[in-house]
């Protein structure tokens, strides 16, 4: 039974993020989320009482995965291969679970501003930015390391690039660009 409850919560989160990105956070009602899921409002309320609760739960899940990534990355040696693996893992997480949330955040910047969930997302991104930095590196290399993380993240935002690429091709290009940024070539 717990598995079904988790699956339902994840479906609610996914559909809500889709609607928030399509219609905007402020213009989306819980009734619209329930309608898209083909469930009743009371069934939706069983899992989430408010849009804010849905968003907070999604951000919390993202934050946990960022924390796990950061913890793992801090245990790695500061080698070129480890830095590439960090980029690959960020890219993989974008593909698996982060893309809808980052799209939502891009479209709904106003809703994120001043929201505790928005602050949690911002802090998570900031903690990832430092993962590729080498302390003794110069300013240019530090900047490139941070840009590499953004390259991977922005590669998942389709409207930023007028290119005839599907999501996986765009993600691969973004990862290649990010790899070049941290390799200095």
GUMI-948645 format. One record per residue (C-alpha): residue number from 1; x, y, z. Coordinates in nm, 3 decimals, always signed. Example, Ala and Ser with C-alpha at 12.3 -4.5 7.8 and 13.67 -1.06 7.14 Angstrom:
residues 2
+-----+---------+---------+---------+
! num !      px !      py !      pz !
+-----+---------+---------+---------+
!   1 !  +1.230 !  -0.450 !  +0.780 !
!   2 !  +1.367 !  -0.106 !  +0.714 !
+-----+---------+---------+---------+
END
This chain:
residues 185
+-----+---------+---------+---------+
! num !      px !      py !      pz !
+-----+---------+---------+---------+
!   1 !  +0.000 !  +0.000 !  +0.000 !
!   2 !  +0.284 !  +0.241 !  +0.079 !
!   3 !  +0.420 !  +0.191 !  -0.273 !
!   4 !  +0.089 !  +0.303 !  -0.426 !
!   5 !  +0.081 !  +0.610 !  -0.203 !
!   6 !  +0.436 !  +0.703 !  -0.308 !
!   7 !  +0.353 !  +0.647 !  -0.675 !
!   8 !  +0.045 !  +0.869 !  -0.644 !
!   9 !  +0.243 !  +1.144 !  -0.470 !
!  10 !  +0.507 !  +1.132 !  -0.744 !
!  11 !  +0.240 !  +1.148 !  -1.017 !
!  12 !  +0.082 !  +1.447 !  -0.844 !
!  13 !  +0.420 !  +1.621 !  -0.823 !
!  14 !  +0.497 !  +1.549 !  -1.189 !
!  15 !  +0.159 !  +1.665 !  -1.321 !
!  16 !  +0.157 !  +1.972 !  -1.100 !
!  17 !  +0.502 !  +2.074 !  -1.226 !
!  18 !  +0.386 !  +2.026 !  -1.585 !
!  19 !  +0.083 !  +2.247 !  -1.524 !
!  20 !  +0.286 !  +2.508 !  -1.335 !
!  21 !  +0.525 !  +2.526 !  -1.630 !
!  22 !  +0.242 !  +2.537 !  -1.888 !
!  23 !  -0.001 !  +2.775 !  -1.718 !
!  24 !  +0.212 !  +2.937 !  -1.451 !
!  25 !  +0.218 !  +2.858 !  -1.082 !
!  26 !  -0.023 !  +3.134 !  -0.981 !
!  27 !  -0.275 !  +3.046 !  -1.254 !
!  28 !  -0.290 !  +2.674 !  -1.177 !
!  29 !  -0.546 !  +2.547 !  -0.929 !
!  30 !  -0.548 !  +2.225 !  -0.733 !
!  31 !  -0.870 !  +2.139 !  -0.916 !
!  32 !  -0.683 !  +2.153 !  -1.247 !
!  33 !  -0.417 !  +1.921 !  -1.106 !
!  34 !  -0.687 !  +1.678 !  -0.990 !
!  35 !  -0.864 !  +1.699 !  -1.327 !
!  36 !  -0.545 !  +1.625 !  -1.522 !
!  37 !  -0.479 !  +1.326 !  -1.297 !
!  38 !  -0.843 !  +1.216 !  -1.324 !
!  39 !  -0.880 !  +1.200 !  -0.946 !
!  40 !  -1.108 !  +1.385 !  -0.705 !
!  41 !  -1.000 !  +1.688 !  -0.507 !
!  42 !  -1.037 !  +1.496 !  -0.179 !
!  43 !  -0.803 !  +1.230 !  -0.318 !
!  44 !  -0.554 !  +1.503 !  -0.405 !
!  45 !  -0.598 !  +1.663 !  -0.058 !
!  46 !  -0.515 !  +1.328 !  +0.100 !
!  47 !  -0.161 !  +1.375 !  -0.035 !
!  48 !  -0.126 !  +1.755 !  -0.057 !
!  49 !  -0.341 !  +2.030 !  +0.093 !
!  50 !  -0.193 !  +2.316 !  -0.111 !
!  51 !  +0.010 !  +2.398 !  -0.419 !
!  52 !  +0.279 !  +2.521 !  -0.184 !
!  53 !  +0.296 !  +2.176 !  -0.023 !
!  54 !  +0.337 !  +2.013 !  -0.365 !
!  55 !  +0.614 !  +2.253 !  -0.460 !
!  56 !  +0.788 !  +2.217 !  -0.124 !
!  57 !  +0.784 !  +1.838 !  -0.153 !
!  58 !  +0.935 !  +1.851 !  -0.502 !
!  59 !  +1.206 !  +2.093 !  -0.389 !
!  60 !  +1.278 !  +1.880 !  -0.083 !
!  61 !  +1.326 !  +1.575 !  -0.304 !
!  62 !  +1.556 !  +1.775 !  -0.532 !
!  63 !  +1.743 !  +1.909 !  -0.230 !
!  64 !  +1.799 !  +1.560 !  -0.098 !
!  65 !  +1.943 !  +1.445 !  -0.430 !
!  66 !  +2.166 !  +1.754 !  -0.448 !
!  67 !  +2.284 !  +1.690 !  -0.092 !
!  68 !  +2.367 !  +1.329 !  -0.184 !
!  69 !  +2.557 !  +1.443 !  -0.493 !
!  70 !  +2.748 !  +1.710 !  -0.302 !
!  71 !  +2.834 !  +1.464 !  -0.024 !
!  72 !  +2.960 !  +1.209 !  -0.275 !
!  73 !  +3.153 !  +1.470 !  -0.473 !
!  74 !  +3.331 !  +1.604 !  -0.163 !
!  75 !  +3.467 !  +1.256 !  -0.096 !
!  76 !  +3.621 !  +1.232 !  -0.443 !
!  77 !  +3.979 !  +1.326 !  -0.525 !
!  78 !  +4.025 !  +1.656 !  -0.709 !
!  79 !  +4.118 !  +1.484 !  -1.034 !
!  80 !  +4.007 !  +1.562 !  -1.387 !
!  81 !  +3.827 !  +1.226 !  -1.409 !
!  82 !  +3.638 !  +1.287 !  -1.082 !
!  83 !  +3.531 !  +1.631 !  -1.206 !
!  84 !  +3.403 !  +1.475 !  -1.530 !
!  85 !  +3.212 !  +1.216 !  -1.330 !
!  86 !  +3.051 !  +1.494 !  -1.125 !
!  87 !  +2.934 !  +1.657 !  -1.448 !
!  88 !  +2.802 !  +1.323 !  -1.575 !
!  89 !  +2.609 !  +1.272 !  -1.254 !
!  90 !  +2.460 !  +1.622 !  -1.269 !
!  91 !  +2.361 !  +1.555 !  -1.630 !
!  92 !  +2.210 !  +1.220 !  -1.534 !
!  93 !  +2.006 !  +1.378 !  -1.257 !
!  94 !  +1.883 !  +1.645 !  -1.499 !
!  95 !  +1.769 !  +1.365 !  -1.731 !
!  96 !  +1.612 !  +1.153 !  -1.456 !
!  97 !  +1.439 !  +1.394 !  -1.226 !
!  98 !  +1.558 !  +1.754 !  -1.221 !
!  99 !  +1.460 !  +1.880 !  -1.569 !
! 100 !  +1.089 !  +1.946 !  -1.494 !
! 101 !  +1.176 !  +2.138 !  -1.179 !
! 102 !  +1.438 !  +2.355 !  -1.347 !
! 103 !  +1.193 !  +2.428 !  -1.629 !
! 104 !  +0.932 !  +2.521 !  -1.373 !
! 105 !  +1.177 !  +2.750 !  -1.191 !
! 106 !  +1.271 !  +2.923 !  -1.518 !
! 107 !  +0.909 !  +2.990 !  -1.612 !
! 108 !  +0.792 !  +3.078 !  -1.260 !
! 109 !  +1.073 !  +3.294 !  -1.123 !
! 110 !  +0.825 !  +3.523 !  -0.950 !
! 111 !  +0.666 !  +3.237 !  -0.758 !
! 112 !  +1.009 !  +3.117 !  -0.648 !
! 113 !  +1.127 !  +3.456 !  -0.523 !
! 114 !  +1.084 !  +3.482 !  -0.146 !
! 115 !  +0.948 !  +3.128 !  -0.127 !
! 116 !  +1.136 !  +2.894 !  +0.111 !
! 117 !  +1.130 !  +2.629 !  -0.162 !
! 118 !  +1.293 !  +2.876 !  -0.401 !
! 119 !  +1.563 !  +2.952 !  -0.147 !
! 120 !  +1.626 !  +2.578 !  -0.101 !
! 121 !  +1.664 !  +2.538 !  -0.480 !
! 122 !  +1.897 !  +2.837 !  -0.502 !
! 123 !  +2.113 !  +2.708 !  -0.215 !
! 124 !  +2.132 !  +2.365 !  -0.379 !
! 125 !  +2.247 !  +2.511 !  -0.709 !
! 126 !  +2.505 !  +2.725 !  -0.529 !
! 127 !  +2.644 !  +2.420 !  -0.348 !
! 128 !  +2.677 !  +2.238 !  -0.682 !
! 129 !  +2.862 !  +2.531 !  -0.838 !
! 130 !  +3.156 !  +2.485 !  -0.606 !
! 131 !  +3.192 !  +2.111 !  -0.677 !
! 132 !  +3.411 !  +2.152 !  -0.983 !
! 133 !  +3.628 !  +2.431 !  -0.850 !
! 134 !  +3.988 !  +2.361 !  -0.772 !
! 135 !  +4.090 !  +2.587 !  -0.481 !
! 136 !  +4.432 !  +2.678 !  -0.622 !
! 137 !  +4.293 !  +2.755 !  -0.970 !
! 138 !  +4.285 !  +3.107 !  -1.106 !
! 139 !  +3.978 !  +3.321 !  -1.153 !
! 140 !  +3.923 !  +3.212 !  -1.515 !
! 141 !  +3.931 !  +2.843 !  -1.423 !
! 142 !  +3.700 !  +2.901 !  -1.125 !
! 143 !  +3.456 !  +3.082 !  -1.353 !
! 144 !  +3.474 !  +2.805 !  -1.615 !
! 145 !  +3.402 !  +2.544 !  -1.349 !
! 146 !  +3.086 !  +2.727 !  -1.245 !
! 147 !  +2.982 !  +2.781 !  -1.607 !
! 148 !  +3.019 !  +2.408 !  -1.667 !
! 149 !  +2.747 !  +2.334 !  -1.411 !
! 150 !  +2.522 !  +2.597 !  -1.570 !
! 151 !  +2.589 !  +2.455 !  -1.916 !
! 152 !  +2.452 !  +2.119 !  -1.805 !
! 153 !  +2.151 !  +2.278 !  -1.636 !
! 154 !  +2.071 !  +2.516 !  -1.922 !
! 155 !  +2.106 !  +2.235 !  -2.173 !
! 156 !  +1.774 !  +2.105 !  -2.044 !
! 157 !  +1.586 !  +2.427 !  -2.119 !
! 158 !  +1.468 !  +2.390 !  -2.481 !
! 159 !  +1.355 !  +2.744 !  -2.551 !
! 160 !  +1.701 !  +2.886 !  -2.478 !
! 161 !  +1.853 !  +2.715 !  -2.779 !
! 162 !  +1.702 !  +2.740 !  -3.124 !
! 163 !  +1.854 !  +2.411 !  -3.234 !
! 164 !  +1.696 !  +2.114 !  -3.404 !
! 165 !  +1.790 !  +1.869 !  -3.127 !
! 166 !  +1.581 !  +1.643 !  -2.911 !
! 167 !  +1.626 !  +1.650 !  -2.532 !
! 168 !  +1.886 !  +1.374 !  -2.517 !
! 169 !  +2.093 !  +1.527 !  -2.799 !
! 170 !  +2.078 !  +1.870 !  -2.635 !
! 171 !  +2.182 !  +1.717 !  -2.301 !
! 172 !  +2.477 !  +1.543 !  -2.469 !
! 173 !  +2.589 !  +1.868 !  -2.636 !
! 174 !  +2.560 !  +2.051 !  -2.303 !
! 175 !  +2.770 !  +1.784 !  -2.130 !
! 176 !  +3.037 !  +1.804 !  -2.401 !
! 177 !  +3.054 !  +2.184 !  -2.370 !
! 178 !  +3.070 !  +2.158 !  -1.991 !
! 179 !  +3.349 !  +1.900 !  -2.016 !
! 180 !  +3.548 !  +2.135 !  -2.237 !
! 181 !  +3.503 !  +2.414 !  -1.985 !
! 182 !  +3.658 !  +2.215 !  -1.703 !
! 183 !  +3.933 !  +2.064 !  -1.915 !
! 184 !  +4.061 !  +2.400 !  -2.033 !
! 185 !  +4.037 !  +2.311 !  -2.403 !
+-----+---------+---------+---------+
END
